[in-house]
Amino acid sequence: MSEEIERSLKLFKALSHPTRLKILAMCLDKELSSKEIRRSLNISKPLLISHIKKLVDAELLECRVEFDREKSIVRKYYKTKENLTIDLTDLLRKIKTKQI
């Protein structure tokens, strides 16, 4: 399987869960900490980490890491990537003609 198909599969898998869609929507206009996202969705930390990993791996979500020296903790902030577009028609044409 080509890299482009693999990337598309990751993308569609990431978009296939309602919680991940909610995370993307929440982070669309502003950067949110993992704690803010978790509290808003009322989900466990391990479950949030799993969802966020899929979104970051699919290149849909950006992560910024900040170290709080005062409290000696690492904080992660997330924002939906800018200018996301999916050209499904082009992808399907490439698959049909086996160009990928």
VOSE-751149 format. One line per 8 residues: their letters; for each residue x negated, y negated, z of N, C-alpha, C, O. Coordinates in steps of 0.05 Angstrom, whole numbers, plus 5000, padded with zeros to 4 digits. Example, Ala and Ser with C-alpha at 12.3 -4.5 7.8 and 13.67 -1.06 7.14 Angstrom:
REM VOSE-751149
AS	4736/5114/5156/4754/5090/5156/4736/5066/5156/4715/5066/5169  4743/5045/5142/4727/5021/5143/4742/4999/5157/4732/4977/5161;
END
This chain:
REM VOSE-751149
MSEEIERS	4983/5024/5000/5000/5000/5000/4982/4975/5000/4962/4974/5014  4990/4955/4985/4974/4931/4983/4975/4914/5008/4993/4917/5024  4956/4896/5010/4956/4877/5033/4980/4860/5033/4991/4854/5055  4989/4851/5010/5012/4833/5009/5037/4848/5019/5054/4836/5032  5040/4873/5011/5064/4888/5021/5062/4892/5051/5081/4889/5065  5038/4899/5061/5034/4902/5090/5041/4876/5105/5054/4877/5125  5032/4854/5094/5038/4828/5107/5068/4822/5107/5079/4813/5126  5081/4829/5084/5110/4825/5082/5125/4842/5102/5144/4834/5114;
LKLFKALS	5116/4867/5105/5128/4885/5125/5126/4874/5153/5146/4875/5168  5103/4863/5160/5099/4851/5186/5118/4828/5190/5130/4824/5211  5120/4812/5169/5137/4788/5170/5167/4796/5174/5180/4785/5192  5176/4815/5159/5204/4823/5161/5210/4838/5188/5231/4835/5199  5191/4853/5197/5194/4866/5223/5196/4845/5245/5212/4847/5264  5179/4825/5243/5179/4803/5263/5206/4788/5263/5215/4780/5284  5218/4785/5240/5243/4771/5237/5267/4788/5243/5290/4778/5243  5263/4814/5248/5286/4832/5250/5297/4834/5278/5316/4850/5282;
HPTRLKIL	5287/4820/5297/5297/4821/5324/5309/4794/5333/5296/4774/5330  5333/4794/5345/5345/4769/5353/5329/4753/5373/5329/4728/5372  5315/4766/5391/5299/4751/5410/5276/4737/5397/5270/4714/5404  5264/4749/5377/5242/4736/5363/5252/4713/5347/5238/4692/5345  5276/4715/5335/5287/4692/5321/5293/4669/5340/5289/4646/5333  5302/4676/5364/5307/4655/5384/5281/4641/5392/5281/4617/5395  5260/4657/5395/5234/4645/5402/5225/4626/5380/5216/4604/5386  5227/4634/5355/5219/4616/5333/5236/4591/5333/5226/4569/5328;
AMCLDKEL	5262/4594/5338/5280/4570/5338/5273/4552/5361/5272/4527/5358  5267/4563/5384/5260/4547/5408/5234/4531/5403/5232/4508/5412  5216/4543/5389/5189/4531/5385/5187/4515/5359/5165/4507/5351  5209/4511/5346/5209/4498/5320/5201/4469/5322/5185/4459/5306  5213/4454/5341/5208/4426/5342/5190/4417/5365/5181/4394/5366  5183/4436/5382/5165/4429/5404/5150/4453/5414/5159/4476/5411  5127/4447/5425/5109/4468/5436/5120/4476/5463/5127/4459/5480  5122/4502/5468/5132/4512/5494/5112/4531/5506/5098/4546/5492;
SSKEIRRS	5110/4531/5532/5093/4550/5546/5107/4578/5547/5131/4579/5544  5091/4599/5550/5103/4625/5552/5122/4626/5576/5143/4640/5574  5116/4612/5597/5133/4612/5620/5160/4599/5614/5181/4609/5622  5160/4577/5599/5185/4564/5591/5202/4582/5574/5226/4583/5577  5189/4595/5555/5203/4613/5537/5216/4636/5553/5239/4643/5549  5200/4648/5570/5209/4671/5586/5232/4664/5604/5252/4678/5606  5231/4641/5617/5252/4632/5634/5278/4626/5619/5300/4632/5628  5275/4614/5596/5298/4607/5579/5312/4631/5569/5337/4632/5568;
LNISKPLL	5297/4652/5562/5309/4676/5551/5316/4697/5573/5329/4716/5567  5306/4692/5597/5310/4710/5619/5301/4739/5613/5316/4758/5616  5275/4740/5604/5264/4767/5598/5238/4770/5613/5227/4750/5623  5229/4795/5615/5204/4801/5631/5180/4791/5615/5180/4787/5591  5158/4787/5630/5133/4778/5618/5123/4799/5598/5115/4791/5576  5122/4825/5604/5113/4844/5584/5130/4844/5558/5119/4847/5536  5156/4841/5561/5173/4840/5537/5167/4815/5521/5166/4816/5496  5164/4793/5534/5157/4768/5520/5130/4771/5505/5128/4763/5482;
ISHIKKLV	5111/4782/5518/5084/4786/5506/5087/4803/5480/5074/4797/5460  5103/4824/5482/5107/4841/5459/5120/4826/5435/5111/4828/5412  5140/4810/5441/5153/4795/5420/5134/4774/5408/5133/4770/5384  5120/4760/5426/5102/4739/5416/5079/4750/5399/5071/4739/5379  5069/4773/5407/5047/4786/5392/5057/4792/5363/5042/4787/5344  5081/4802/5360/5091/4808/5333/5094/4782/5317/5088/4782/5293  5103/4761/5329/5106/4735/5315/5079/4723/5308/5076/4712/5286  5060/4724/5325/5033/4714/5319/5020/4731/5298/5008/4720/5279;
DAELLECR	5022/4757/5300/5010/4775/5279/5022/4771/5252/5009/4774/5231  5048/4763/5251/5062/4758/5226/5057/4730/5216/5067/4721/5195  5040/4715/5231/5033/4688/5224/5057/4669/5223/5058/4650/5207  5076/4674/5241/5099/4656/5243/5097/4637/5267/5110/4616/5267  5081/4644/5286/5078/4628/5311/5049/4622/5316/5032/4639/5313  5044/4597/5324/5017/4589/5331/5014/4588/5361/5033/4582/5375  4990/4594/5370/4984/4594/5398/4962/4575/5405/4941/4574/5391  4966/4560/5427/4945/4542/5437/4940/4550/5466/4958/4553/5482;
VEFDREKS	4914/4554/5472/4907/4562/5499/4895/4539/5514/4878/4524/5504  4903/4536/5539/4893/4514/5556/4885/4525/5583/4900/4542/5594  4863/4517/5593/4854/4526/5619/4859/4504/5640/4849/4481/5637  4874/4510/5660/4880/4492/5682/4858/4496/5703/4859/4515/5719  4839/4478/5704/4816/4481/5722/4825/4478/5752/4814/4491/5769  4844/4461/5756/4854/4457/5783/4865/4482/5795/4860/4489/5819  4881/4497/5779/4894/4522/5789/4879/4547/5780/4886/4569/5788  4859/4543/5764/4843/4566/5753/4861/4586/5739/4858/4610/5743;
IVRKYYKT	4878/4576/5722/4895/4594/5706/4895/4586/5676/4889/4563/5669  4900/4605/5660/4902/4601/5631/4931/4598/5624/4948/4614/5632  4938/4577/5609/4965/4573/5600/4965/4575/5569/4947/4565/5555  4986/4588/5559/4989/4591/5530/5014/4576/5521/5035/4578/5534  5010/4561/5500/5032/4546/5488/5037/4555/5460/5018/4561/5445  5062/4556/5452/5070/4566/5426/5086/4546/5410/5102/4531/5421  5082/4547/5384/5097/4530/5365/5101/4545/5340/5083/4559/5330  5125/4543/5328/5130/4556/5302/5112/4542/5281/5110/4517/5281;
KENLTIDL	5100/4558/5264/5083/4546/5244/5099/4527/5226/5122/4531/5220  5085/4507/5217/5097/4487/5199/5100/4499/5171/5085/4516/5162  5120/4488/5156/5124/4495/5128/5126/4525/5122/5113/4534/5103  5141/4539/5138/5145/4567/5133/5163/4571/5109/5185/4561/5108  5154/4586/5089/5171/4593/5066/5166/4622/5059/5143/4632/5061  5187/4635/5051/5185/4663/5043/5196/4664/5015/5220/4659/5011  5179/4671/4995/5189/4673/4968/5196/4703/4963/5179/4718/4952  5219/4710/4971/5228/4738/4969/5230/4747/4940/5223/4769/4933;
TDLLRKIK	5240/4730/4923/5243/4737/4895/5216/4743/4882/5214/4763/4868  5196/4727/4887/5170/4731/4877/5158/4758/4887/5146/4773/4872  5162/4763/4913/5152/4788/4924/5165/4812/4911/5151/4831/4904  5191/4811/4908/5205/4834/4896/5197/4838/4867/5195/4861/4858  5193/4816/4853/5183/4819/4825/5156/4832/4823/5151/4849/4806  5139/4825/4842/5112/4837/4842/5114/4867/4849/5100/4883/4837  5131/4874/4868/5135/4902/4874/5146/4917/4850/5137/4939/4844  5165/4905/4837/5178/4918/4814/5159/4923/4792/5159/4944/4779;
TKQI	5141/4904/4787/5122/4907/4765/5095/4919/4775/5076/4921/4759  5095/4926/4800/5071/4939/4812/5046/4922/4810/5024/4932/4806  5050/4896/4813/5027/4878/4813/5014/4875/4840/4993/4863/4842  5026/4888/4860/5013/4887/4886/5011/4914/4897/5000/4918/4920;
END
